[in-house]
Every structure is written in structure tokens, then in C-alpha cells.
């Protein structure tokens, strides 16, 4: 992710080899009931040159406690699914469903090895594509994307074996906060994996889920760590303009949590701040 040790001036140093595997910027809004499958096809025409592939996916639902209105509407046999628009040679992906717009940057084994462009570039793409989608929605069905229900900014980091992390005992060289789990070990009980999620409240409008997945890969038997940071919430005014400031705050908060939860040696020796 776009993170690194803070300089004396309070700025950031980007990592040369960040462990980021995927970044997702997602915006959930009130469902646009007028939006039909034929409109999705027309929208695809506006982005087909960059995203020539389209795949249907199951709906992403909001967490319990938030209203969801995704039932079938008049004129539909089945509820409108989620649509992926992507390119087999490009790392970005657009996702659209009746109540959401998302943009993913992915480091995938099936794609060329793109250098992570860092948050600013991903955010520029998100807002550019969102504005295009908003114009289409307004022009085709007279809908709009606010009020907003939920904003999300997610970083998925995959940490593989390196010179400071090669086995279960060296997990603390990557994630120092996990050291307390080793205190529960005995001769008959050794730490073999972790699957945990911790939630932090940054402000009344912003929370971060820190998820740690640690174990051995089934294909290679190598140790690996999945470290996911998901910021979620919504601006107080539930507006698109307010969402811009919310995402900036979410990026700043995830940046700090990433630095504070990972070890300096792996930051400096493996990810290499510029």
C-alpha cells in the first residue's frame, strides 16, 4: 500500500516492493431501481475499449443492520446481479451493482507484473470512472449516486517468505503484535496458524477492520501471511463530495495502522522505503 516511514516533515516514503496484492475502493448508495440489464449493456459500451470483458457475479451485500433493497423490480425475472468489467492485460477492474460502484487494482498471477501505482493513482482512476458512471446514470435513468450508504477502502497484503520471515516462529518479525499468541504455547501446543479480525474506531464515521490470516499454503507448504485492512463508514452529509474527504481520512488511517502493526526490519529490508 502507499505507505512507508514518516519523514521529519510528516510526509510519506513509498515502498519499492510493497506487499499489496489488491486495493478496493467501494461506494454503496441507495439502489437505483430504474437501472436494468439493458442499461448495464449501454454503460459497458462507454468503457468497452478499456474494459472489453464482462462477467456476472453474485451481489455483494451490506453488513447486517444496514438497509438493503435488492429485490427484483417490476419488469425483471431475477434481481440484477453484480457486473465485473475488466481486461486480461490490465490490473484495474470495475464492479457495478444496483447499489454500488467499485474499482479494484489487482496484482494477479494471470496478469502482467504491473508495479503498484500507489493510492493517489488508484483514487484518481476511481473518481474518474465514478464520474463517468454517474453521468451515465443521470443521463440514462435520471438516477443519482447519493445519498451514500457506505464507503470502503480495502488493502489486501500478501507477505511471503523472505530473509526475516521463513517459519511460524518468525511471524513476530513481520507482525510484532502477534507476539502474545506465542505466550500460549506449550510443549504440547505450538502456534500453527491465525485467523483473526480486530476492529478499531478511528472516528464516529470511520472504522478499520484489521484481519490477519496466517498459515501454510496448501500448494507449496510455505508460510504466508494475509494482512487485510478495510476502512469503512460514511461521511456525515452522505454526499459524494463528503466521500472524497472520507476516503482521504481512511487512507491516512490505514497507512498509520499498517506501519504500526508491521515490523521495522521487514519494512526496511524487504519492502524498502524510497
C-alpha angles and dihedrals in degrees: 000000000000096000144111141141113317115248124227088260091058094252129128133251114212120225119246092212107025117180092229113136100172141005121198126190109189133180122191119197137171109295115268098224093186091061110105136177091264090058091052089055090052091048090051089057089062093057103025094108091062097028107035096163126076126186130176117231136179117274118270105230127211120246119275113282096038118101116253124191106180101129120131113281128213111293094027126104093193131019115267109266129217115273128214118205111190148144126232091222101040130072099220125089131187121211124193132181131160093273104026148052121197138176123199131193108200135189098206133175088225093059134064113275101266120185112243105258093206130237100296093060094044091049091050090053091048095053093043092052092041092053090050090050092047091053090050094049092048093047098043105037104005091244131140137209100231146112089061121220101191142351124207134188113185132185119191113195124187116198115194130185115300139154094291099036122046107131144018093276091059097055089103087063086068104029112025093183089068091066092096090064089064090060088069092060122110134177087269097041125053129178108256104161148352130217109174142139125201123188124211126192111221096172138339088275100038134060130168126210112206109198123188122193114180131171143089125306115247094221101048104013088230120142115252138175126213111200115184125182116190119183114196139173137087138259115265093244093045090226132137090239090052089050091063091061091042093056091048090053091046091052092050092049095047090046091056094044091049091053094045095048097048128067125257094230093058091044092052103034103035109022092033114205114231 
